[in-house]
């Protein structure tokens, strides 16, 4: 079985929209965690409020195909809002210690 893949999505969130963004992320995560192939997800908040990316989502999926299918099935709930922008990318482990 291939190694899981990681979705890393860095978010730019306008000042004052942080709480709304976190609620949106929770709703998306609740929907996605019911999908086949989902492993886990965590939202990280930057400790510096002036940074370019205030939030980083790290989620693990069994396969890229599982992620793509889940995202397609949940595209309506995953629509972002004006005031924040995601920068998603999928990664595989290159080196492990």
N, C-alpha and C positions, 0 to 999 in steps of 0.2 A: 504494500500500500504506500502511495507517495506521501511525503511529508506535508503537513497542513500548510496553507498559505496564510499570509498576514495582509490584512487591509490596514493601511496607515493613511488616515485622512486628517490633514491639518486644516483647521478652520480659522478664517478671518471673521471676527464678529464685531459689529459696531458697538461702540460704548453705549451702555444702557440696555442692550439686548441680551445680555448674558443669561439671565434667568429664563427668558423665553426660549433661547437656544437650548439650554439644558433640558427643558421640558420636551421640546421637539425631539432631541436626541433620545431621551428615555422612551418616548412613544415609538420611534423607529426601532429601537433596540428590542422593545417588547414584541413587536411584530416579527422581526428577523430571528429572534431566538427560537421561534416556533418552526422555523424552516429547516428542512433536511440539510445536514452538512454544517450547521452552525456549531461552533465550539464555545467561544466566549467573546466578550467585548468589554472594553474599559475606556472611559473618557477621562482624559488628563487635562488639568487646567494649569496654564502657565503661571508661575509665581510672580512674574513681572507683568504688570498691566500694560506696559508700553510696548510689549513685543508684537511682532507682526502677526504671529499665530497665537491666539489666546487659548485654543483648545486643540487637542490631538486625540483622535479616536484610534484605538488599536483593537482590531477584531481578528479572530482566527476562524478559518473555515477549512473544512476537510479538503475541498478542491476549489479551483477557480470556477468550474462549471456550476457548482452548488451556489457559490456567491452570486454569479451572474443571473442564474435562474431566480434566486430569492429576491434580488434587486428588481428584476423585471416584474415579478408577481406583486411587489410592494411599491411600485414606482409612485403611486398617488400619495401615499403617506410620507415617502422620502423626499418629496419636493421641498426644497429649501425656501426660505423667506427672504425678501429684500432685507439687506442688513447683515447677511452673513454669506460666506462663500467657502465651499469645501474644495480641497485639492487632493482627491483620492488617488491612491496607487496600490497595486498588489505586489507583494514581495514573497520570495521564497528564501529559505535559509541558505546562506552562502558559506558561512563558517560557524561552527558550534564548538564550544569548549565544555 
